[in-house]
Amino acid sequence: MNYKNFLLAVIFLLFSNCATNNLSVNKKNTIINNSYSNTGFTLVFNQKDYEDGLIDKKIDERSLVIFQKNLKTNTPIKITNMLNNKSLIAKVGKASNYPIFNNSVISLRIANELDLNHDEPYIEILEISKNSVFVAKKAKTFDEEKNVAKKVPVKTISIKDLNKTINDNNKILKIKFSYEIKIADFFYNATAKLMVDRIVNETGVRNSKIKKINKEKYRVFLGPFNNINSLQKSYNAISILEFENIEIIRND
């Protein structure tokens, strides 16, 4: 090897080493948010469902623990009532079997805290990183509330009329039941079409559609559904595909 080639080799090694070091630094400083989230209909635990085998484990009515199939035990989560934006912090309990249509099972206390509509229990579940500042601030609150909950009786959950009207500043607002089942989002329309074909071939469901969200996102979905029975029937029909995170999206 002549001197010129040797010098080029040394420069290349130095440059590679610097690039590697820079990459390591960037990796340390990069925050990647892969938190699990899902919007859908929860199930409020009751003794009859347990006795009928619909749910295989019990939840104490005062508990701040939920059942959730996609998250590990003790995972801290934020639960939000999507109809009124009320939220609280809870934790995931032990693995449990419950209806596939529901994205979780919650206690009566959680339902009451969120002022949940028992006939339209539409919530968002958001996984919170254990090392986040948000969880650090809320951890003490969670433990304190859990202790208080043991002493405070829980009122029976109220069932609200889905077709009610709300008088807000002299304006009558009609609450309408309208939801879509989000199957998945894709970068390309052609890929979304392949998913539609798969749904037809493997489930027989023929009302799946494609919606262009933006130039890089095409959504495959079912709906809209105007009642919970038809929504649940379609959801259960596509469950055999075993997608990881099917969501139910409310149409505002």
N, C-alpha and C positions, 0 to 999 in steps of 0.2 A: 504494500500500500504506500503510495507516494504521500508527500507532506500535505498536498492540497486535499486529497481524499480523506486523510486522517483528520485535518482541521474541520472539514465538513461533517465528519462523523461525530466529532466532539460537540460541535454546535448543535447538531440534531439531538444528541442525548441531553444536552443542557435544556434545549427548548422543550423536549418531551417531559423532562423532570419538572419544569416550571408549569407546564400545562396540567400535569397530574396534580401538582400541589394546589394550583388554582381550582381544579375541579373538586378536590377534597374540601377546600374551604367553602366553595359554593354549595356543596352537598350539606355541609353542617349548618349553613345559614338558610337553606331552603326549607320552607314549611309546606308540606304536602297535606292537603285536607281530603282524606278519604272517608270521612265520617258517614256512617249509614244514616239514611233518612227515608221515611216512608209516610205517605198520607193514605188513610183508609179508614174503615169502620172498625172500631174496637168493640169488645164484648164486655159488658159489666158483669162481674162474677155474681152468680146467685146459686143458692143451695140446690135448687131444682135441676139446673143444668149439670151440676156435679153428680147428683144422684142418677140422672138419666144417662150419664157417661159422655156428655157433650164436652166436658172438661175433666181431665184426669187428676187434677190437683186443686187444693183449696187455696183461697186467698182470704186472709182476715179482712173484714170490712173496714178496719181502721188502717190498713197497711198502705205504705207508699212504695210497694213492690208490685211489678207487673210481670206477666208472662209474655215473652217475645221470642219467636223461633229463630230469628236471624242474628241475635246478639248473645254474647256470653253472659253467664251469671255474674251479677254485681256490676255490670256495665252501667255507668251513670247516663241518664237520658233526660231530655227535656220533652215534656208532653204538652202539646198546644191544642186547645179546642179551636178548630179552624173556623167555627161559626161566630165566635166572640173574641178570639185572640187571647183568652186567658190561658196561662201556662203554669207549670210547676216542675220541680225536679223530682225524679224518682229513680229507682234502680231495677234492673232486670233480675227476676227470681230464677228458680231452678227450671230446667227444661220441662215443658209441658205440652200435652196434645190438646188442641182446641180447633174449632172449625177453620178450614183453610181460607174462607172468605174474610175472616177477621185478621187484622194486622197485630192484634194483641188482646190480652185479657187484663182488665184493670179492676181495682177495688171500688167499692161503693164510695169510699171516702174521696178517692181521686175524682170520680164522676161528679160528686157534689162540689168539690173544690173548683172544678172547671166549669160548673154550671152546665153540665153536659145534657143535651137533649137525648133522652133514652131511645127515641125513635129515629134519631139521625146522629149517632155518636161518631161524628167525623173528626178525626184527630191527626196530628202530625207527630211522629216519633223521630227525634233527632239524637243521635249518639253524640256524647260530649267527651272529648279527649280527657283522659284522667289527669294529664299534666296541665290542663288549661287553667287560666286564672279564674274563669267563670266557675269551674267546679270547686276550686280551692275556696272561693268565697261562699259557696253554697253548701259545702260539706257539713259544716257545723249546723247550719239551718236544717238540713235534712235530718240529722240525728236528734236535734231538739224537737222538731215536729213529730218525729216518730215516737218519742217518749210521751209527748203531750197527747198524741192520738190514742194511746192506750187508755187514757182516762176520759176521753171525750166521746159521748155517744154519737153515732152517725145516724142522721135522719134518712128516712126512706127517700129514694130518688124520685123526682117528679117526672111525669110523662107529659110532654108538651105537644100541642097540636101543630103538625107540620104545615098546615095550611093557614096558620094564624096571620094576622096583620099587625104591624107595629106602628104606633102613632109617634113619629119623631119630628118635633118642631112643626106640628100640624100637617106633616106629610105622611100619607099612608103607604107603607112599604110592604109588598107582598113577598113572603119567603117562598121560594120555588125550589122543588127538588129536581136537580138536573146534574148528572154526573157522567164522566167518561172513564173507561178503564184504559189506562196507559200501559201498553205492552212493553214498548222500548223505543228509544230514540236512535237514529242512525245518521251517519254522515252523508250517505248517498241514497237517492230515491230508488235506485235499482236494488240496493240491499233491502230497503224497506219492502219493496214488492216481493222479494224472495220470502220475507217473513210472512206476508199476507198469504202467499201460496202455501207455506208450511202450516199455517193455522187452519186453512181450509182442508188440506190433505190429512192432517193428523187429528183434528177435532171436529170437523164438519161445520164449524162456525163460519158463516159466510158474510157477516156484516162488519168485518174489520175494514178500517179505512186508513188512509195516509194523509197526514196534515203537515204542510211545510211551515215549520216554526221560524226558521231563518235560512240563509243560503247554505249553512252547514249542518242543519238539523231537520230530519224528517221523522215524524212521530207516527208509529203504528198504534191505533187505538180502536176501541169498541165504544159505541154509543152515538148520541147521548141516551141516557136512561132517565125516565121520569118517575120511576118507583123503585123501591129497594128490592122487590122480589125479582124483577127482570134483571136488575143489576147483579144480584147474587147468582142467578141462574147462569148468566153469561160468564161471570167470574169463575164459577165452579167448572164450567165446560172447558175453559182453557187451562185449568190448573194441571191437567195431565201433562202439559208441556214442561212443567217444573221450572219455569223462569225464576230467577233469583229475587227479583224485586218488582213485581207488578204493583202499580199504584192506582188509586182511585182519585181522580181529579174533579173537583167541583167546578161547574160552569157558573161564573158570576154574571 
